[in-house]
């Protein structure tokens, strides 16, 4: 694939539209998974297929099992951390 350079704009809600040429070139459709990797002042966005996504999240799922956390615990933890950050 040849190099594509496009510019986007972030909305007030932090949303960025991926330009059509890039979406089509990457084969991204509604519901596609992407991985964000930040390094210094660069952001890499990588398309992730479901097999790769499962490989990436496997260690996280194993850690959750060991911790005894339930999915229903997460919203309260997020709210508590946001309060502590303020």
URLIN-V158128 format. One record per helix or strand of 3 or more residues. SS is the DSSP state (H for helix, E for strand). FROM is the first residue (numbers start at 0). TO is the last residue. If there is no record, write none. Layout:
BEGIN
ss,from,to
SS,FROM,TO
SS,FROM,TO
END
This chain:
BEGIN
ss,from,to
H,19,25
E,32,38
E,41,47
H,49,66
H,70,84
END
